[in-house]
Amino acid sequence: VPLLQECRELLGAADPSRLEANCLTQLGYALSEGGALEAGLEVELQALEVERALAGTDSTQGISTMYNNIATSYYTLGEFEKADSLYRRALAIDEHRLPDHHSTLAKAYGSLGSTNSVLGRYDEAVEFYRKAVEVLARGDTTAQYVTNVLYSLANTELAMGDFDAAQRTFDRLLAGRRLLLGPDHPNTLMTEGAYGGLMFEQGKIQEAKAWFEDVLQRKAEVFGTAHPRYANSMSRLALVELAAGEPSAALRHAREAQQTWSEVLPDHYVHGRIWTILGDILAATDQTEDAIDAYRTGLGYLQPTLPERHMLVADAQLGLARALQTAGTAPAEADSLEQAGRATLIDLHGLEHPRTRRMLRGT
């Protein structure tokens, strides 16, 4: 970073040049990789303006690459609508100039799938992921990248409630990762954890419980117990245990998962999801005041980062609304939270989605 900053200062008085654009691009990347995301983004935007002045058009390969880099920075900062807009502009350039089997197109479709999934636009996300798979099937691309796209597609199909499609994609994905990577590779274990989530959504509670117990034991061997991936599986097991009528085990595992996240990645928005799960279990075991505190803590992590209408935010809002109603306190706040959570659920999933029916039960 210091060398690139000196380069930038030396070039600052000169006319826009390819060297200046390159220097700014490299500096923006270095700042972002070093953790200075906002400073890196500011420099990347300056590099884009220099490149535009040089090219006299918005349709060059260099500008497409910059759009993608800046979009990724916006995505990392949680500004998903801005990321989506720039990914689409890059894709428009690439679709015009690249053959339909080029891996850059697959990566562009994959990025748009990821962004639209976070934004809750699942239909669009699935369409983008499937286009990415089609491109990859036509080209000479590593099987590892194909399985990465399939993983995202399967989870989005699951979020949509299309369990049959998710089952087919997960079966294909698991077979591929077990063959390519082996049964205990981190990516294979991550896929198996998501597959357990599908079982849970399908109502196969005992099967999901046995599945998560096995995955959790193997993750402990691969990652250790002080790792967020281990904690994620523990929190999922806790939900399954609650559904299986084992509240004490569920509460113990949820608290252990929350403690791990607080020590390893305390500021990550997924930490908010763990707090929501803990709130659900506390509420189910009649610890209402503690549940209210857990839901509020979860929203404190989720709302600054995620879009207002996001599934994880809605889960926490509805949980907090129910807990406040049970406690008989803050009725106006409870009504407001319930309306916001219901609107998000119906907007993202519709009334017939299994998750909508489950979450709205009792509200």
C-alpha positions as CSV (number, residue, x, y, z in Angstrom):
1,V,0.0,0.0,0.0
2,P,2.7,2.6,0.8
3,L,4.4,2.0,-2.5
4,L,1.2,2.3,-4.5
5,Q,0.3,5.5,-2.6
6,E,3.6,7.0,-3.6
7,C,3.0,5.9,-7.2
8,R,-0.4,7.6,-7.1
9,E,1.1,10.9,-5.8
10,L,3.8,10.9,-8.5
11,L,1.1,10.5,-11.2
12,G,-1.4,12.8,-9.6
13,A,-0.3,15.9,-11.6
14,A,-0.1,14.1,-15.0
15,D,-2.9,13.6,-17.5
16,P,-5.0,10.5,-17.1
17,S,-2.9,7.5,-18.3
18,R,-3.1,3.8,-18.4
19,L,-0.4,3.7,-15.7
20,E,-2.4,5.9,-13.4
21,A,-5.5,3.7,-13.9
22,N,-3.5,0.6,-13.2
23,C,-1.9,2.1,-10.1
24,L,-5.3,3.1,-8.7
25,T,-6.8,-0.3,-9.4
26,Q,-3.9,-2.0,-7.6
27,L,-4.1,0.4,-4.7
28,G,-7.8,-0.1,-4.3
29,Y,-7.4,-3.9,-4.3
30,A,-4.5,-3.8,-1.8
31,L,-6.5,-1.5,0.6
32,S,-9.5,-3.8,0.4
33,E,-7.5,-7.0,0.9
34,G,-5.9,-5.3,3.9
35,G,-9.3,-4.7,5.5
36,A,-9.7,-1.0,4.6
37,L,-12.8,-1.7,2.5
38,E,-14.3,1.8,2.3
39,A,-10.9,3.4,1.4
40,G,-10.3,0.7,-1.2
41,L,-13.8,1.3,-2.7
42,E,-13.1,5.0,-3.0
43,V,-9.9,4.4,-4.9
44,E,-11.5,1.8,-7.1
45,L,-14.2,4.4,-8.1
46,Q,-11.4,6.9,-9.0
47,A,-9.8,4.2,-11.1
48,L,-13.1,3.7,-13.0
49,E,-13.3,7.4,-13.8
50,V,-9.8,7.4,-15.2
51,E,-10.5,4.3,-17.3
52,R,-13.7,5.8,-18.6
53,A,-11.8,9.0,-19.7
54,L,-9.2,6.9,-21.4
55,A,-11.6,4.6,-23.2
56,G,-14.3,7.1,-24.1
57,T,-16.9,4.4,-23.6
58,D,-18.4,2.1,-20.9
59,S,-18.0,-1.1,-22.9
60,T,-14.4,-2.2,-22.6
61,Q,-13.0,-5.3,-21.0
62,G,-11.2,-3.1,-18.5
63,I,-14.3,-1.3,-17.4
64,S,-16.2,-4.6,-17.1
65,T,-13.5,-5.9,-14.8
66,M,-13.7,-2.7,-12.7
67,Y,-17.5,-2.9,-12.5
68,N,-17.1,-6.5,-11.1
69,N,-14.4,-5.5,-8.6
70,I,-16.4,-2.5,-7.3
71,A,-19.5,-4.6,-7.2
72,T,-17.7,-7.1,-5.0
73,S,-16.6,-4.3,-2.7
74,Y,-20.2,-3.1,-2.4
75,Y,-21.3,-6.7,-1.7
76,T,-18.7,-7.1,1.1
77,L,-19.8,-3.8,2.6
78,G,-23.5,-5.0,2.6
79,E,-24.6,-2.5,-0.1
80,F,-26.3,-5.3,-2.2
81,E,-28.5,-3.2,-4.5
82,K,-25.4,-1.2,-5.7
83,A,-23.5,-4.5,-6.1
84,D,-26.4,-5.9,-8.2
85,S,-26.5,-2.9,-10.4
86,L,-22.8,-3.0,-11.2
87,Y,-22.7,-6.8,-11.7
88,R,-25.5,-6.4,-14.3
89,R,-23.6,-3.6,-16.1
90,A,-20.5,-5.8,-16.3
91,L,-22.6,-8.8,-17.5
92,A,-24.1,-6.6,-20.3
93,I,-20.6,-5.8,-21.6
94,D,-19.4,-9.5,-21.3
95,E,-22.5,-11.0,-23.0
96,H,-21.8,-8.7,-25.9
97,R,-18.1,-9.5,-26.3
98,L,-17.5,-13.0,-25.1
99,P,-18.5,-16.5,-26.5
100,D,-21.3,-18.2,-24.7
101,H,-19.0,-20.8,-23.1
102,H,-16.6,-18.3,-21.5
103,S,-16.0,-18.9,-17.8
104,T,-16.2,-15.1,-17.1
105,L,-19.9,-15.3,-18.0
106,A,-20.4,-18.1,-15.6
107,K,-18.8,-16.1,-12.8
108,A,-20.9,-13.1,-13.7
109,Y,-24.1,-15.1,-13.5
110,G,-22.9,-16.7,-10.2
111,S,-22.3,-13.2,-8.7
112,L,-25.7,-12.1,-9.7
113,G,-27.2,-15.3,-8.2
114,S,-25.5,-14.6,-4.9
115,T,-26.6,-11.0,-4.8
116,N,-30.2,-11.6,-5.7
117,S,-30.4,-14.5,-3.2
118,V,-29.2,-12.1,-0.4
119,L,-31.8,-9.6,-1.5
120,G,-34.5,-12.3,-1.3
121,R,-35.2,-12.3,-5.1
122,Y,-35.0,-16.1,-5.2
123,D,-36.6,-16.6,-8.6
124,E,-34.0,-14.4,-10.3
125,A,-31.2,-15.9,-8.2
126,V,-32.1,-19.5,-9.4
127,E,-32.3,-18.3,-13.0
128,F,-28.8,-16.8,-12.8
129,Y,-27.3,-19.9,-11.1
130,R,-28.8,-22.2,-13.7
131,K,-27.4,-20.0,-16.5
132,A,-24.0,-20.3,-14.8
133,V,-24.3,-24.1,-14.8
134,E,-25.3,-24.1,-18.5
135,V,-22.2,-21.9,-19.4
136,L,-19.9,-24.2,-17.4
137,A,-21.3,-27.3,-19.1
138,R,-20.4,-25.8,-22.5
139,G,-16.9,-24.7,-21.5
140,D,-13.6,-26.2,-20.2
141,T,-14.0,-25.4,-16.5
142,T,-12.8,-27.1,-13.4
143,A,-15.4,-29.4,-11.7
144,Q,-14.6,-27.6,-8.4
145,Y,-16.1,-24.4,-9.7
146,V,-19.2,-26.2,-11.1
147,T,-19.8,-27.7,-7.6
148,N,-19.5,-24.2,-6.1
149,V,-22.3,-22.9,-8.3
150,L,-24.4,-26.0,-7.6
151,Y,-24.0,-25.4,-3.9
152,S,-25.4,-21.9,-4.2
153,L,-28.2,-23.1,-6.5
154,A,-29.3,-25.9,-4.1
155,N,-29.4,-23.5,-1.1
156,T,-31.5,-21.0,-3.1
157,E,-33.9,-23.7,-4.2
158,L,-34.2,-24.7,-0.6
159,A,-34.9,-21.1,0.4
160,M,-37.6,-21.0,-2.2
161,G,-39.3,-24.1,-0.8
162,D,-38.7,-26.0,-4.0
163,F,-37.6,-29.1,-2.1
164,D,-37.8,-31.5,-5.1
165,A,-35.4,-29.3,-7.1
166,A,-33.2,-28.8,-4.1
167,Q,-33.0,-32.6,-3.5
168,R,-31.9,-33.2,-7.1
169,T,-29.3,-30.5,-7.0
170,F,-28.0,-31.6,-3.5
171,D,-27.8,-35.2,-4.7
172,R,-25.7,-34.2,-7.7
173,L,-23.6,-31.9,-5.6
174,L,-22.8,-34.3,-2.8
175,A,-21.9,-37.1,-5.3
176,G,-19.5,-34.7,-7.1
177,R,-17.8,-33.3,-3.9
178,R,-17.4,-36.7,-2.3
179,L,-15.8,-38.0,-5.5
180,L,-13.6,-34.9,-6.1
181,L,-12.7,-33.9,-2.6
182,G,-13.4,-36.9,-0.3
183,P,-16.0,-37.2,2.5
184,D,-14.1,-35.1,5.1
185,H,-13.1,-32.1,2.9
186,P,-14.4,-28.8,4.4
187,N,-16.6,-28.2,1.3
188,T,-18.1,-31.7,1.4
189,L,-18.9,-31.2,5.1
190,M,-20.4,-27.8,4.4
191,T,-22.6,-29.4,1.7
192,E,-23.7,-32.1,4.1
193,G,-24.7,-29.5,6.7
194,A,-26.9,-27.8,4.1
195,Y,-28.4,-31.2,3.1
196,G,-29.3,-31.7,6.8
197,G,-31.2,-28.4,6.6
198,L,-33.2,-29.8,3.6
199,M,-34.2,-32.8,5.7
200,F,-35.3,-30.5,8.5
201,E,-37.4,-28.4,6.1
202,Q,-39.0,-31.6,4.7
203,G,-40.1,-32.6,8.3
204,K,-37.6,-35.5,8.6
205,I,-36.7,-34.6,12.1
206,Q,-35.1,-37.8,13.4
207,E,-33.2,-38.3,10.2
208,A,-32.0,-34.7,10.3
209,K,-30.9,-35.1,14.0
210,A,-28.8,-38.2,13.2
211,W,-27.4,-36.5,10.1
212,F,-26.3,-33.3,12.0
213,E,-24.8,-35.3,14.9
214,D,-22.6,-37.1,12.4
215,V,-21.6,-33.9,10.6
216,L,-20.9,-32.2,13.8
217,Q,-18.6,-34.9,15.0
218,R,-16.6,-34.9,11.7
219,K,-16.4,-31.1,11.7
220,A,-14.9,-31.2,15.2
221,E,-12.2,-33.5,13.8
222,V,-11.5,-31.3,10.7
223,F,-12.0,-27.7,12.1
224,G,-11.9,-28.1,15.8
225,T,-14.7,-26.9,18.1
226,A,-13.7,-23.2,18.1
227,H,-14.6,-22.6,14.5
228,P,-17.7,-20.9,13.0
229,R,-18.5,-23.8,10.7
230,Y,-18.6,-26.1,13.7
231,A,-20.8,-23.6,15.5
232,N,-23.1,-23.3,12.5
233,S,-23.8,-27.0,12.5
234,M,-24.2,-26.9,16.3
235,S,-26.9,-24.2,16.0
236,R,-28.7,-26.2,13.3
237,L,-28.6,-29.3,15.5
238,A,-30.1,-27.2,18.3
239,L,-33.1,-26.3,16.2
240,V,-33.6,-30.0,15.2
241,E,-33.3,-31.0,18.9
242,L,-36.0,-28.5,19.8
243,A,-38.3,-29.9,17.1
244,A,-37.5,-33.4,18.4
245,G,-38.7,-32.5,21.9
246,E,-35.2,-32.2,23.5
247,P,-35.2,-28.6,24.8
248,S,-32.4,-29.0,27.3
249,A,-29.9,-30.3,24.7
250,A,-31.1,-27.6,22.2
251,L,-30.5,-24.8,24.7
252,R,-27.0,-26.2,25.6
253,H,-26.0,-26.4,22.0
254,A,-27.4,-23.0,21.1
255,R,-25.5,-21.3,23.9
256,E,-22.3,-23.1,22.9
257,A,-22.7,-22.0,19.3
258,Q,-23.3,-18.4,20.4
259,Q,-20.3,-18.4,22.6
260,T,-18.1,-19.6,19.7
261,W,-19.3,-16.9,17.4
262,S,-18.8,-14.2,20.1
263,E,-15.1,-15.3,20.4
264,V,-14.3,-15.9,16.7
265,L,-16.4,-13.6,14.6
266,P,-18.3,-11.3,17.0
267,D,-19.3,-8.6,14.4
268,H,-20.4,-10.9,11.5
269,Y,-24.1,-10.7,10.7
270,V,-24.4,-14.6,11.0
271,H,-23.8,-14.0,14.7
272,G,-27.2,-12.3,14.7
273,R,-28.8,-15.5,13.2
274,I,-27.3,-17.5,16.1
275,W,-28.8,-15.1,18.6
276,T,-32.2,-15.5,16.9
277,I,-31.9,-19.3,17.2
278,L,-31.1,-18.9,20.8
279,G,-34.1,-16.7,21.2
280,D,-36.4,-19.3,19.6
281,I,-35.2,-22.0,22.1
282,L,-35.4,-19.7,25.1
283,A,-39.0,-18.7,24.1
284,A,-39.9,-22.4,23.6
285,T,-38.7,-23.2,27.1
286,D,-40.7,-20.3,28.7
287,Q,-37.6,-18.1,29.4
288,T,-39.4,-15.1,27.8
289,E,-37.4,-12.2,29.1
290,D,-34.1,-13.9,28.1
291,A,-35.6,-14.6,24.7
292,I,-36.5,-10.9,24.3
293,D,-32.9,-9.9,25.0
294,A,-31.6,-12.6,22.6
295,Y,-33.9,-11.4,19.7
296,R,-32.9,-7.8,20.3
297,T,-29.3,-8.7,20.3
298,G,-29.8,-10.6,17.0
299,L,-31.5,-7.7,15.3
300,G,-28.6,-5.5,16.4
301,Y,-26.3,-7.6,14.3
302,L,-28.7,-8.2,11.4
303,Q,-30.3,-4.9,10.6
304,P,-27.2,-2.7,10.0
305,T,-25.9,-5.2,7.4
306,L,-28.8,-6.9,5.7
307,P,-31.6,-5.4,3.5
308,E,-34.7,-4.4,5.5
309,R,-36.7,-7.1,3.9
310,H,-34.5,-10.1,4.5
311,M,-35.4,-13.6,5.7
312,L,-33.1,-13.5,8.7
313,V,-34.4,-10.1,9.8
314,A,-38.0,-11.3,9.5
315,D,-37.2,-14.4,11.6
316,A,-35.9,-12.2,14.4
317,Q,-38.7,-9.6,14.1
318,L,-41.4,-12.3,14.4
319,G,-39.6,-14.0,17.3
320,L,-39.3,-10.8,19.2
321,A,-43.0,-9.9,18.4
322,R,-44.2,-13.2,19.8
323,A,-42.0,-12.9,22.9
324,L,-43.3,-9.4,23.6
325,Q,-46.8,-10.6,23.2
326,T,-46.2,-13.5,25.6
327,A,-44.7,-11.0,28.2
328,G,-47.6,-8.6,27.7
329,T,-45.2,-5.7,27.2
330,A,-44.7,-3.1,24.5
331,P,-47.8,-4.0,22.5
332,A,-47.2,-1.2,19.9
333,E,-43.7,-2.4,19.2
334,A,-44.9,-6.0,19.0
335,D,-47.6,-5.1,16.4
336,S,-45.0,-3.2,14.3
337,L,-42.5,-6.0,14.4
338,E,-45.2,-8.6,13.5
339,Q,-46.4,-6.5,10.5
340,A,-42.9,-6.0,9.2
341,G,-41.9,-9.7,9.6
342,R,-45.2,-10.9,8.0
343,A,-44.8,-8.5,5.1
344,T,-41.3,-9.8,4.4
345,L,-42.2,-13.5,4.6
346,I,-45.2,-13.1,2.3
347,D,-43.2,-10.9,-0.1
348,L,-40.3,-13.3,-0.3
349,H,-42.0,-16.6,-0.1
350,G,-45.8,-16.3,-0.5
351,L,-48.4,-17.6,1.8
352,E,-48.1,-21.3,0.8
353,H,-44.4,-21.7,1.5
354,P,-43.7,-24.1,4.3
355,R,-41.5,-21.6,6.1
356,T,-44.2,-18.9,5.9
357,R,-46.8,-21.3,7.4
358,R,-44.4,-22.4,10.2
359,M,-43.2,-18.8,11.1
360,L,-46.7,-17.3,11.0
361,R,-48.2,-20.0,13.2
362,G,-49.4,-18.4,16.4
363,T,-49.1,-14.8,15.2
